Amino acid sequence: MYAQVTKVQVPLGMRERFRSLLMQDYLPLLRKRDGFLGMMMLEETDDDESAQLIVLWENQASVEAFANTGTLEAGISAIGAIVPGTKVVRSSYLVTAREGVITVGESMMGSGR
């Protein structure tokens, strides 16, 4: 399993707009990609501007195939452009240990593919 973690700084009062764009515009793109397992948005409770987006993939090849389309970066960047002042920093991780988080084909947000 492979995880992409995107740290997001959304301007004060714009988190709901960001969340809406994420669910309506970005998540449908992810659902169409082979190897997509699920997505979570973690909103910090002590900082109304901070959140993390975690996207889980079957393997690194799945993420690279999506990245090669240009849609991966374009999608999150487009959301940032629509919500001015949004800052994003993306990191990628190989998941080496887990317990009960997600199984292949299971979706964490919405009804799945």
FENQUI-V36789 format. One line per field, one symbol per residue. ss: DSSP state (~ for helix, > for strand, _ for the rest). burial: I if it has 24 or more other C-alpha atoms within 12 Angstrom, else O. Layout:
# FENQUI-V36789
ss: ???
burial: ???
This chain:
# FENQUI-V36789
ss: _>>>>>>>>_____~~~~~~~~~~~~~~~~~____>>>>>>>>______>>>>>>>>__~~~~~~~~~__~~~~~~~~~~~~____>>>>>>>>___________________
burial: IIIIIIIIIIOOOIIOOIIOIIIOOIIOIIIOIOIIIIIIIOOOOOOOIIIIIIIIIIIOOIIIOIOOOOOIIOIIIOIIOOIOOIIIOOOOOOOOOOOOOIOOOOIOIOOOO
